[in-house]
């Protein structure tokens, strides 16, 4: 199979997948096709009636078709005045009907396209929020934004400006040409002499614009990714006075976008004048032929109108083919997201969803790599009994956060197994699993919205009283009430109006509200001042009582009371024991403790 044939097969397959989303609206699809046929049949009627009217007005003998007599409800059309009045009234009515059909066609195709876009966008977003975090590590956020918004919007054009309008235009051209050959085949052939030039120009225009549009799409994706990333990291850009350097990078990407658009504009600038020239040549040949043979004026006017009905859609049909092609390219990108198999199934009928989780955790020979074969965890074995507090310590990059990410099933493990209450976490219902694990991360993310929305994540099952009670439990209620609007205070995007410590306090309440069986604190006090740290540590002492807890901290002072301390280094467990046991052992943990003690001593000096 040739490359061209393969591409055609792929396009048909993609089109079939796009039309899978049309199934709920297939009645409207069939209506739009019916309207396309009706408009094509209507197209040559008015020019033909104008021809008859002119011939009648100039005194020529006109044979009135029987269908016209039936529609006009009269056979008394021999009188020229009576004929012209009757046909003119009919044309006004006919024009209204034709305009109504065109309005319905345009509205239905656009409505259907937007409905498909709505359903497809929901499907894509559902897939994105279910992808494993490894996909977000590898894919720029701006690219996924482009797939969800820009590319899916391009798929709408398949319906509103692509496939169905192309069918309607082609039907109009075919019916009009058929009418012209039926009326006078010689005159039709003469007027179509320059037509090959038009076909050739259309082909080159389509190819040129298609390449330009692909460049434009790629440039848009690059722009989205760049702007998304740099607005998010604007604090770093400004802190290191990198504005000019980043602006230069943006100018290069933006220039590529401009150049791609200019190339498309150039193709349009050449193509449309060519169409007008070809139409002018066809009209000139038509006038010459009729004038040379003294053919009636009505035929001349009718054929000029027919030519316009052919060339009008031809002006835009190449553009519509490009729109269709761009829609197919966008569909291919969107379906790559939908076909991504690196996701965690949310639930199934066979999924395990216990009413109450005890909190026994066991890692069995777990090895994990974000990008195999570069393993960040190697042969991890440990067990946490229900109600115990286990601390994970080690240098940055030792694998502490990776362990809790695996416990939450944010990533797939390559080797080994993780069990909770003796059941492999892969068999758990994902919602049930994650609702039973409360997490407070070091890097807290808050969404645009109120304090209440960020604490509850807009869960309608959590009442305001529950939030206030949890806030009072850890002593954060007074701090929240000091904010303008209290619990209704708008924290803005990413919580930038709050300090890092304040954001961590809110995330702490968020985790506790779900009353999880397992509590994970990942550097939960690393960015909080001493007073806030003491406040949280008092709450932690109460909250971890009787609850399985995993505490990750660089500060060894926060984990002395742990039942067990696991020391990690380069993805491997080096030591396990209590604070006192590990100090006596004099190994890796003792060195970490000594280093922190020396740092504090130096700071005091």
Secondary structure, 3 states (H helix, E strand, C coil): CCHHHHHHHHHHHHHHHHHHCCHHHHHHHHHHHHHHHHHHHHHHHHHHHHHHHHHHHCCCCCCCCHHHHHHHCCCCCCCHHHHHHHHHHHHHHHHHHHHHHHHHHHHHHHHHHHHHHHHHHHHHHHHHHHECHHHHHHCCHHHHHHHHHHHHHHHHHHHHHHHHHHHHHHHHHHHHHHHHHHHHHHHHHHHCCCHHHHHHHHHHHHHHHHHHHHHHHHHHHHHHHHHHHHHHCHHHHHHCCCHHHHHHHHHHHHHHHHHHHHHHHHHHHHHHHHHHHHHHHHHHHHHHHHHHHCCCHHHHHHHHHHHHHHHHHHHHHHHHHHHHHHHHHHHHHHHHHHCCCCECCCCCCCCECCCCCCCCEEEEEEEEEEECCEEEEEEEEEEECCCCEEEEECCCCCCHHHHHHHHCCCCCCCEEEEEECCEEHHHECHHHHHHCEEEECCCCCCCCCEHHHHHHCCCCCCCHHHHHHHHHHCCCHHHHHCCCCHHHCECCHHHCCCCHHHHHHHHHHHHHHCCCCEEEEECCCCCCCHHHHHHHHHHHHHHCCCCEEEEECCCHHHHCCCCEEEEEECCEEEEEECHHHHHHHCCHHHHHHHHHHHHHHHHHC
